[in-house]
Amino acid sequence: MSKRTEGKVAFITGAGRGQGRSHAVRLAQEGADIIAVDICESVDGVPFALASEDDLAETARLVEAEDRRIVTAKVDVRDLDGLTKAVQTGVERFGRLDIVVANAGIATGGSSLEDMDSKTWQDMIDVNMTGVWHTAKAAIPHIIAGGQGGSIVLTSSVGGLKSYPFCGHYVTAKHGVIGIMRTLAIELAQHRIRVNSVHPTQVNTPMIMNEATYGMFRPDLESPGPDDFAPISQMMNTLPVPWVEPEDIANAVLFLASDEARYITGVTLPVDAGACLK
């Protein structure tokens, strides 16, 4: 059986580690060459370390271990010019662009919308919603120019389909991603470009698995860890698991990017262990 992304090129944001790295490796395993970007530095107000340049280099090593090519760049998704240049560089090397995975995002929480400061709100909107639009905007002309159609997958969240307290800025941004997805799905259909979103529950990556998250969910404990967080996290899902793995999201992204999903567009696909049922 032929590989599902053989001969294609994928542009992935937030590729330094976590879900983004998993998407890069999974698509490479199925034959894609990769254009991978990550901010590779901290963002003010985010209570955990983001990916480093070494992390992005490790993603490149893992893709190359699959005998695929990769171009990397240190880019903040808030920087449209930087994203545009990174995509252009990748297309010049690989000759085409077929798949986009707008994965980059941040997580902060702990405040009600009433009490939230404006910078915390704006940073979230700028990264998690505007950054998704920037990613698509930088990439779309290249997919259209290829004339072969393509697939754009936007990372939202269960928080894009339902609400949770004390993270209203995150919920708002992730709901906004659905609006971007549905609009692009209509606007790009004439070019045979499909646009969908994935909606993970908690995923076993540093964005969730960190001391700030543990403390937010277990304020009753002095120094909570993952074992303390797990029972609370599991209560948010229907299936008896506290979180899913990044590979679970990557498999969904691969499906949406492949010809197996050639007539699927405008869809919100939860990978949520049944969290949306609650």
HELIX and SHEET records of a PDB file:
HELIX    1   1 GLY A   18  GLN A   29  1                                  12    
HELIX    2   2 GLU A   53  ALA A   65  1                                  13    
HELIX    3   3 LEU A   80  PHE A   94  1                                  15    
HELIX    4   4 SER A  118  ILE A  125  1                                   8    
HELIX    5   5 ASP A  126  THR A  130  3                                   5    
HELIX    6   6 GLY A  131  GLY A  146  1                                  16    
HELIX    7   7 VAL A  158  GLY A  160  5                                   3    
HELIX    8   8 GLY A  168  LEU A  188  1                                  21    
HELIX    9   9 ALA A  189  HIS A  191  5                                   3    
HELIX   10  10 GLU A  211  PHE A  217  1                                   7    
HELIX   11  11 PRO A  226  MET A  235  1                                  10    
HELIX   12  12 PRO A  246  ALA A  257  1                                  12    
HELIX   13  13 ASP A  259  ALA A  261  5                                   3    
HELIX   14  14 ALA A  275  LEU A  277  5                                   3    
SHEET    1   A 7 ILE A  70  LYS A  74  0                                        
SHEET    2   A 7 ASP A  33  ASP A  38  1                                        
SHEET    3   A 7 VAL A   9  THR A  13  1                                        
SHEET    4   A 7 ILE A  99  ALA A 102  1                                        
SHEET    5   A 7 GLY A 150  THR A 155  1                                        
SHEET    6   A 7 ILE A 193  PRO A 200  1                                        
SHEET    7   A 7 THR A 268  VAL A 271  1                                        
END                                                                             
